[in-house]
Amino acid sequence: MRQAGRSLPEYRRVREGVPMLESCARPDMVTEITMQPVRRYGVDAAIFYSDIVVPLKAIGVDVDVKPGVGPVLGAPIRSRADLDQLRPLEPDDVRFVDESVRALVDQLGETPLIGFAGAPFTLASYLVEGGPSKHHEVTKALMHSDPELWHDLLSRVAAISAAFLGVQVAAGASAVQLFDSWAGALSARDYARVVQPYSARVLDSVGTVPRIHFGVGTSEFLPLMAEAGADVVGVDWRLPLDEAAHRVPGKPVQGNLDPALLGADPAVVDAEVDRILAEGRGAPAHVFNLGHGVLPDTDPDVLARVVERVQAAGAPG
């Protein structure tokens, strides 16, 4: 996952004293942080270092990422007048992204770079709630009480996410991932009716590069996420991967080791890796990954052991 570097001592050194969103806007730091897990682990692809609110910040939204909290908005969107915050994202707004991706593609050589953006619902939830939310009650109330405003909000956010991914693809990203952290707060009915169409717009916009669609707590509507246009369906740790493959027939899957288990005994971690590899064989293809982001206190040597075990299992012979 995209947070793979945050457990690394070299990541903490380079980020020391630098706010999150500043680090995402400095091509030298983006390049270095993206490359750190690639250098250390020899993984098969790099994940572009960014944050889901970077494009919102770039268009002038009053947002900051507070340590230990997450994205916090200065003026949440609660009315039609509040939509004025959301103008279209232009390539010049994120010139640092273009520069970062081009530098990374040059350094990575044959190793692919996976671009990254937040999905419309997750971005909209932050915009409406004003920050992280356990129950998303303000978001759900707006969604149901003012469907026209919700449509206009999601339309604008989808266009912003699509433009953000478009810059990354144009600069050379080999694939993209749309990350829906909070979609699991919804029912399958609500997801299909008022969220899926906007994620589909984003995924449809990126052209021919492979598209990964990942959500947290979304086991009950994986088929809907696949139908939104995913070439690869990300699966969190809650659902066995063979069952996930059954729910999205014909689709490659990504996942799904529980990040918390990286703190368990080595034998436990090895057994979990082997189980997931076996379950993944039920899909047309399997991208081994965690079922969510790397926890900051994870021992980097444990991650190295996981990578070695997965790559050995996939090696010819």
N, C-alpha and C positions, 0 to 999 in steps of 0.2 A: 504494500500500500504506500501511498504517497508520503506518509509520515515515517518511512523506514529510517531516515537519517536522524530522527530526533533523539534516539537512544545512544547515539555515538558521541564519544568525547570530543572528536574533531568538530562535530556540529555545534556542540555547546561552546567550544572555543570561538568559532567564527561568528556565532550569534551573540556573544557576550556584549551586553550594552546596546544592542541594536533591536529596536522594536520589530515585531513580526512583519507588519506591512511595509516597513522600510526595507527589510531584507528581501522581500518579494519584488521590490521595485529597483533593486541594484543588480544589474546583469552579472557583475563579478561574483556576488554572493549567490545568486540563483544558480549560476553555473557550477560554482564550487560545491554547494550543498547538494545539488542534483547528482554530481559525480561521486560524492563520498561513498554511498552504499555500493555503487558500481565498482569502484576501486577496491573497497574492502572485501566484498563478497563475490565479485564476478558474476552477478546476476545476469539474466538473459535480456533484460530491458531496463531502461531508466525511466523514472517517473518525474515529470516536470515539477520542480519545487515552486509552489504557489499557495494561494489560499482562495477559498470560494468567494470571498468578498473583495478580492483585488479589482475585478472589473467595476464593482460598485464604487469603490474608492476612486477609481480612475475617472469616473464621470462626475465626481464631485459630491457623492453621498457622504454625509457625516458619519463615518463608521471607523471604529478602531477595534483591534483584537487585544482584549485585556488578558494579561497572563492569569492563568487559572480559571478564567471565566469563558472567554471566547469572543466572538464578534458582538459589539455593542453599538447600537444606533443612537445618534443624537436626537433624531426626530423620526419616530416610527411612522409608517404609513397607515393611517386609519380612515382617511377620507379621500374623495376624488381630488381635492386640491393638493393633497400630499403626493400625488403621482408626478407632479412637476419635477420632483427630484430625479426622476428616471428618464434622462434623455438617452438617445441611442449612443452606443459605444462606437467610436471611430478608431481605425487603426492607429492614428497618431496619439490617441489617448494612452495606448499601451505599447509605445515604441520600445520600451525596455523589455517587453515580452518577445517581440520580434528579434531583438538583439540577443537575448538570452538563448532562445531556441536555436538560432543560427550558430552561435558559439558552441552550444552543446552538440548539435549535429556534427559539427567539425571535429570535436574532441571524441565523440563516441564512435565514429567510424561505422563499423558494421553493426554495432549494438543499437537497436531501435530506441527511439524516445517516444514515450506515451504522454500525450498532452492531457490536460486536466481542466475541468470546470465543474462548478456546482450546478445541480439540476434546478429547474424553475421553482419547484415547491419548496425546497430547502432554503433557497435564497429569499423567496417570498415570505417564508415563516420568520426568518431573521428580520426582514424589513417590517413586518406587521407587529411581531412581538417586541421588537426593540432589542432583542438579545436571545440567548438560549432559553428554551422553555421545556418544562417537563411534560406538560399536557397540551400545549399549543391551543389553549382555549380561545385566545383572541383571534388567532388565525382561523380556526374552525368556525367561530361565530361570524367573522366577516365572509368567509367562503359561502356559508349558507344564507346569511341575511342579505347580502348584497352581491349576488352572482355576477352582475354586470361589472361592478368594480373589480371583483376577483378576476374576471376574464381579462379586463384591461391591464391589471397588474401582472398577471401571468404572461400575457402577450409581450409586455415590455421586457420582463425579466428573461423570457425565452430568447428574445432578440439579442439581449445583451450577452447571454451565455453563448449563443450561436456565433456572435461576432468574436467573442473571446477565443473560442475554439478555432474559428476561421483564421485568426492571426497565427495561431500555433501551427496549424496545418500548412498554411502558405509559407511559413518559415522552415518547414521540413519535418514536423512531427510525423512519425510513422503510423500512429494510432491515437485514439482519444478515449478518455474515460469520463463519463458523466456520473457524478457522485451525488446521490440523494440521501443524505444523512438522516433526514427526519420523515421520509415518506412512510416509514413503518408506523407512524402515529395515526395513519388513516385506515379506514375500512377499504376493502377491495372495491366496493361500489363507488365510494367517493373518489378513490384513485382513478378508476376507469373514466368517471364522468368529468372530473374537473382538474385532473393533473396529467394523466397520460398524454392527452393531445399536445400539451405544451412541451413535454419531454420529447415527444416524437418530432416536433418541429426542430428542436435543437439537433437531435441525432440525424435527421434528414438533411440538415444544412451542411454537414461536413464532407459530403461527397463520397469518395470511394475508399477512404482509409477505414480500417477496422474500427468498430465502435464497441466499447465496453460500457455496460450499464449496470451500476451497482447501487444497492440500497441497503439500509440497515433495518432489520425487522420486517422485511418484505417477503417472507417465505410464502404467505398466502396469496400474493399476486405476482409471483415470478412470471407466469405466462403473459400477464399484461405488460410487464417490463420488457419481455422479449418482443412482444408485438409492437412496442414503441419504436423498434428499429435496431435493437441491439444485435450485433454479430456475436458477442460474447456476453453471457449473463453472469454478473458477479453474485456470489452467494455468501451471506454471513455465516457464522458458526452454528446457528440455531437449527439448521436443517441438514440431515445427512446428504452428502453430495450426490449419491446415487439416486435418492429421492428427488433432488433438485433436477437432475438430468431427466428423470421421468416426467417431471412437470413441464420441461421445456424441450420436448423431443426435437432432435436435429440440431440443437444449438450447443456450441462449446460452452463450458462453464469455467468460472474463475473462483478460487477459494480453497479451503475455508477453515484453516486452523484457528482455533480460538486463541487470540493474542495472550490471554491470561495464562494459558497453559505453558507458555514459554518460560514461566517461573517454576515449573514442576521438575521432578527428577529427570535426568537424561533419558532413562528407559521409558518414562511416560511420554516424553516428547517424541522419541523415536517411534513408539507404537502408534501415536496419533498421526504422525506423518505417514507412516505405512498404511494406516487405515484409510486416510483421505486419498492417497494415491490409488489404492485399490477401488475405492468408491468412484473416483474420477474416471475410471476406465469404462463406466457406464455411459459416458457422454462421447460424442464424436471427437472431442479434443478437450484437454484440461490444462488450464493455466494455474499451476499451484501458487497459492497466495495465502495470506492470512484472511480471516473472516471479518477483519476491520483493521484499524491502524495499529502500528507497533506502539506498545505502552512505553512511556519515557524511561522507566526503570529497568527495561529489559536488558539482560546481559548480551552485549554484541557477540560474544563467543557462541552463545546459544543459537543466534540467528545464522552464524557461519556454519554451525553443525547442521541446521535444517537445510540450508542451501546445498551443502555438500551431499546430503542424503537424497534430496530431490534430484539433483543433477546426476548422481550415480544411478538412480533408478531409471532415469530417462536415457541413459547412455546406451548406444548400440551394444548388443551382446550381453 
